[in-house]
């Protein structure tokens, strides 16, 4: 088991063993999967981040008007 202490800013240091398992290095992005009182830490693959950013921009252009929202309200 690894542990960290929360700073006054709400920050924690990811323990070395966890960084090694996730292959996390400085500048990497991580995300948290929350289910009830359980939180799972994941390394965000840089390719996934770029894909999701591009997908988000595409979807925003395709579907983002109030008319679109109204049309899909009851689905």
C-alpha distances in whole Angstrom, upper triangle without the diagonal:
4,7,10,14,16,20,23,24,21,19,16,15,12,10,12,10,10,13,14,13,15,18,18,20,22,25,23,23,20,20,18,19,19,20,20,17,15,15,14,14,17,19,22,25,28,30,29,29,33,34,32,34,37,37,37,40,42,41,42,46,46,45,45,48,49,51,48,46,49,50,46,46,47,45
4,7,11,13,16,20,21,18,16,12,11,9,7,9,8,8,11,12,12,14,16,16,18,19,22,20,20,17,18,17,18,19,20,21,18,15,14,14,13,16,17,21,23,26,28,27,27,31,32,31,32,36,36,35,38,40,40,41,44,45,44,43,47,47,50,47,45,48,49,46,45,46,44
4,7,10,13,16,17,15,13,9,9,8,7,10,10,10,12,15,15,16,18,17,18,19,21,20,20,17,18,16,18,18,20,20,17,15,14,14,13,16,18,21,24,26,29,28,27,31,32,31,32,36,36,35,38,40,39,40,43,44,43,43,46,46,49,46,44,47,48,45,44,46,44
4,7,9,13,14,11,9,6,6,7,7,11,12,11,13,15,16,16,18,16,17,17,20,19,18,16,17,16,18,18,20,21,17,16,14,15,14,17,18,21,24,25,29,28,26,30,32,30,31,34,35,34,36,39,38,38,42,43,42,41,44,45,48,45,43,46,48,44,44,45,44
4,6,10,11,9,8,6,8,10,10,14,16,15,16,19,20,20,21,19,20,19,21,21,20,18,19,17,20,19,22,21,18,17,16,17,16,19,20,23,26,28,31,30,28,32,33,32,32,36,36,35,37,40,39,39,43,44,43,42,44,45,48,46,43,46,48,45,44,46,45
4,7,8,6,5,5,8,11,12,16,18,16,17,20,21,20,22,19,20,19,20,20,19,17,17,16,19,18,20,20,17,17,15,17,16,19,20,22,25,27,30,28,27,30,32,30,30,34,34,32,35,38,37,36,40,41,40,39,41,42,45,43,40,43,45,42,41,43,42
4,5,5,5,6,9,12,14,18,20,19,19,22,23,22,24,21,20,19,20,21,20,18,19,18,21,21,24,23,20,20,18,20,18,21,22,24,27,27,31,30,27,31,33,31,30,34,35,33,35,38,38,37,40,42,41,39,42,42,45,44,41,44,46,44,43,45,44
4,5,7,10,13,16,18,21,24,22,22,26,27,26,27,24,23,22,22,23,22,21,21,20,23,22,25,24,22,22,20,22,21,24,24,26,29,29,33,32,29,32,34,32,31,35,36,34,35,39,38,37,40,42,41,39,41,41,45,43,41,44,46,43,42,44,44
4,5,9,12,15,18,21,23,21,21,25,26,24,25,22,21,19,19,20,19,18,18,18,21,21,24,24,21,22,19,21,19,21,22,23,26,26,30,28,26,29,31,28,28,31,32,30,32,35,34,33,36,39,37,35,38,38,41,40,38,41,43,41,39,42,41
4,7,10,13,16,19,21,19,19,23,23,21,23,20,20,19,19,19,17,16,16,15,18,17,20,20,18,18,15,17,16,19,19,21,24,25,28,26,24,27,29,27,26,30,31,29,31,34,33,32,36,37,36,34,37,37,40,39,36,39,41,39,38,40,39
4,7,10,13,16,18,16,16,19,20,19,20,16,17,15,16,16,15,14,14,14,17,17,21,21,19,18,15,16,14,17,17,19,22,22,26,25,22,25,28,26,25,29,30,28,30,33,33,32,35,37,36,35,37,38,41,39,37,40,42,40,39,41,40
4,6,9,12,14,12,13,16,17,16,17,14,15,14,15,15,14,13,14,14,17,17,20,21,18,17,14,15,13,15,16,18,21,22,25,24,23,26,28,26,26,30,31,29,32,35,34,34,37,39,38,37,40,40,43,41,39,42,44,41,40,42,41
4,6,9,11,10,10,13,15,14,15,12,12,12,14,14,14,13,15,15,18,19,22,23,20,19,16,15,13,15,15,17,20,21,24,24,22,25,28,26,27,30,31,30,32,35,35,35,38,40,39,38,41,43,45,43,41,44,46,43,43,44,43
4,6,8,6,6,10,11,10,12,9,10,11,13,12,12,11,13,13,16,17,20,21,19,17,14,13,10,12,12,15,17,19,22,22,21,24,26,25,25,29,30,29,31,34,34,34,37,39,38,38,41,42,45,42,40,44,45,42,42,43,41
4,6,5,6,9,10,11,12,11,12,13,16,15,15,14,16,16,18,20,22,23,20,18,16,14,12,14,14,17,19,21,25,24,23,27,29,28,29,32,33,32,35,37,37,38,41,42,41,41,44,46,48,45,44,47,48,45,45,46,44
4,5,5,6,9,10,10,9,10,12,15,14,16,15,17,18,20,22,25,26,24,21,18,16,14,15,14,18,19,21,24,24,24,27,28,28,29,32,33,33,35,38,38,39,42,43,43,42,46,47,50,47,45,49,50,46,47,48,46
4,5,5,6,9,10,10,12,15,17,16,17,15,18,18,19,21,23,25,23,20,17,15,13,14,14,18,19,21,24,24,24,27,29,28,30,33,33,33,36,38,38,39,42,43,43,43,46,48,50,47,45,49,49,46,46,47,45
4,5,5,6,8,8,11,13,16,14,14,12,14,14,16,18,20,22,20,16,14,12,9,10,11,14,16,19,21,21,21,24,25,25,26,29,30,30,33,35,35,36,39,40,39,39,43,44,46,43,42,45,46,42,42,44,41
4,6,5,6,5,7,10,12,10,12,11,13,14,17,19,22,24,22,19,16,13,10,10,9,13,14,16,19,19,19,22,24,23,25,27,28,28,31,33,33,34,37,38,38,38,42,43,45,43,41,45,45,42,43,44,42
4,5,5,7,9,12,15,13,14,14,16,17,19,22,24,26,25,21,19,16,13,12,11,14,15,17,20,20,21,23,25,25,27,29,30,31,33,35,35,36,39,40,40,40,44,46,48,45,44,47,47,44,45,46,44
4,6,8,11,14,16,14,15,13,15,16,17,20,21,24,22,19,16,13,11,10,10,13,14,17,19,19,20,23,24,24,26,28,29,29,32,34,34,35,38,39,39,39,43,45,46,43,42,45,45,42,43,44,41
4,5,9,12,14,10,11,10,12,13,14,17,20,23,21,18,15,12,9,7,6,10,11,13,16,15,16,19,20,20,22,25,25,26,28,30,30,32,34,35,35,36,39,41,43,40,38,42,42,39,40,41,38
4,7,10,12,9,11,11,14,16,18,21,23,26,25,22,18,15,12,10,8,10,10,12,15,16,16,19,20,21,22,25,26,26,29,30,31,32,35,36,36,37,40,42,44,41,40,44,44,41,42,43,41
4,7,8,6,8,8,12,14,17,20,22,25,24,21,17,15,11,9,7,9,10,11,15,15,15,17,19,20,20,23,24,25,27,29,30,31,33,34,35,35,38,40,42,40,38,42,43,40,40,42,40
4,6,6,9,10,14,17,20,22,26,28,27,24,20,18,14,13,10,11,12,12,15,16,16,18,20,21,21,24,25,26,27,30,31,31,34,35,36,36,39,41,44,41,40,44,44,42,42,44,42
4,6,9,11,15,17,21,23,27,29,27,25,21,19,16,15,12,13,13,13,17,17,16,18,21,21,21,23,25,25,27,29,30,31,33,35,35,35,38,40,43,40,39,43,44,42,42,44,42
4,7,10,13,16,20,22,26,28,27,25,21,19,16,14,11,11,12,10,14,15,13,15,18,18,17,20,22,22,23,26,27,27,29,31,32,32,35,37,40,37,36,40,41,38,39,42,40
4,7,10,14,17,20,23,26,25,22,19,16,13,11,7,7,8,8,12,12,10,13,16,15,16,18,20,20,22,24,25,26,28,30,30,30,34,36,38,35,34,38,39,36,37,39,37
4,7,10,14,16,20,23,22,20,16,14,11,9,6,5,8,8,11,11,9,12,14,13,13,17,18,17,19,22,23,23,26,27,27,27,31,33,35,32,31,35,36,33,34,36,34
4,7,10,13,16,19,19,16,12,10,7,5,4,5,9,10,13,11,10,14,15,14,15,18,19,18,21,23,23,24,27,28,28,28,31,33,35,32,31,34,35,32,33,34,32
4,7,10,13,16,16,14,10,8,6,5,6,6,10,12,14,12,11,15,15,13,15,18,18,17,20,22,22,22,26,27,26,26,29,30,33,30,28,31,32,29,29,31,29
4,6,10,12,12,10,6,6,5,6,9,10,13,16,18,15,14,18,18,16,18,21,20,19,23,25,23,24,28,28,27,27,30,31,33,30,28,32,32,29,29,30,29
4,7,10,11,8,6,5,7,8,11,12,15,18,19,16,16,19,19,17,19,22,21,20,23,25,23,24,28,28,27,26,30,30,32,29,27,30,31,27,27,28,26
4,6,7,6,5,7,9,11,14,15,19,21,23,19,19,23,22,20,22,25,23,22,25,27,25,26,30,30,28,27,30,30,33,30,27,30,31,28,27,28,26
4,6,5,6,8,12,14,17,18,21,24,25,22,22,26,25,22,24,27,25,24,28,29,27,28,32,31,29,29,32,32,33,31,28,30,31,28,27,27,26
4,6,8,11,14,17,20,21,25,27,29,25,25,29,28,25,27,30,28,27,31,32,30,30,34,34,31,31,33,33,35,33,30,32,33,29,28,28,27
4,7,10,13,16,20,22,25,28,29,26,26,30,29,27,29,32,30,29,32,34,32,32,36,36,34,33,36,36,38,35,33,35,36,33,31,32,31
4,7,10,13,17,19,22,25,27,24,24,27,27,25,27,30,29,28,31,33,31,32,35,35,34,33,36,36,38,36,33,35,36,33,32,32,31
4,7,10,13,15,19,21,23,20,20,24,24,22,24,27,26,25,28,30,29,29,33,33,32,31,34,35,37,34,32,35,35,32,31,32,31
4,7,10,12,16,19,20,18,18,22,22,20,22,25,24,24,27,29,28,29,32,33,31,31,35,35,37,34,32,35,36,32,32,33,31
4,7,10,13,16,18,16,16,19,20,18,20,23,23,23,26,28,27,28,31,32,31,31,34,35,37,35,33,36,37,33,33,34,32
4,6,9,12,14,12,13,16,17,16,18,21,20,20,23,25,25,26,29,30,29,29,33,34,36,33,32,35,36,32,33,34,32
4,6,9,11,10,11,14,15,14,16,19,19,20,22,24,24,26,28,29,29,30,33,35,37,34,33,36,36,33,34,36,33
4,6,8,7,7,10,11,11,13,15,16,16,19,20,21,22,25,26,26,26,30,32,34,31,30,33,34,31,32,33,31
4,5,5,6,9,10,11,13,14,15,17,19,20,21,23,25,26,26,27,31,33,35,32,31,35,35,32,33,35,32
4,5,5,6,9,10,11,12,14,15,17,19,20,21,23,24,25,26,30,32,34,31,31,35,35,32,34,36,33
4,5,5,6,9,10,11,12,14,16,17,18,20,22,22,24,25,29,31,33,30,30,33,33,31,32,34,32
4,5,5,6,8,10,10,12,14,15,16,18,20,21,21,23,26,29,30,27,27,30,30,27,29,31,28
4,5,5,6,9,10,11,12,14,15,16,19,20,21,21,25,27,29,26,26,30,30,27,29,31,28
4,6,5,6,9,10,11,12,14,15,17,18,20,21,24,27,29,26,26,30,30,28,29,32,29
4,5,5,6,8,10,11,12,14,16,16,18,19,23,26,27,24,24,28,27,25,27,29,26
4,5,5,6,9,10,10,12,14,15,16,17,20,23,24,21,21,25,25,22,24,26,24
4,5,5,6,9,10,11,13,14,15,16,19,22,24,21,21,25,25,23,25,27,25
4,5,5,6,9,10,11,12,14,15,19,22,23,20,21,25,24,23,25,27,25
4,5,5,6,8,10,10,12,13,17,20,21,18,18,22,21,20,22,24,22
4,5,5,6,9,10,10,11,15,17,19,16,16,20,20,18,20,23,21
4,6,5,6,9,10,10,14,17,19,16,17,21,21,20,22,24,23
4,5,5,6,9,10,13,17,18,15,16,20,19,18,21,23,21
4,5,5,6,8,11,14,15,12,13,16,16,14,17,20,18
4,6,5,5,9,12,13,11,12,16,16,15,17,20,19
4,6,7,9,13,13,11,13,17,16,16,19,22,21
4,7,9,12,12,9,12,15,14,14,17,19,18
4,6,9,9,6,8,11,11,10,13,16,15
4,7,8,6,7,11,11,11,13,16,16
4,5,5,6,9,10,11,12,16,16
4,5,5,6,9,10,10,14,15
4,5,5,6,9,10,13,14
4,5,5,6,9,12,12
4,6,5,6,10,10
4,5,5,8,10
4,6,8,9
4,6,6
4,6
4
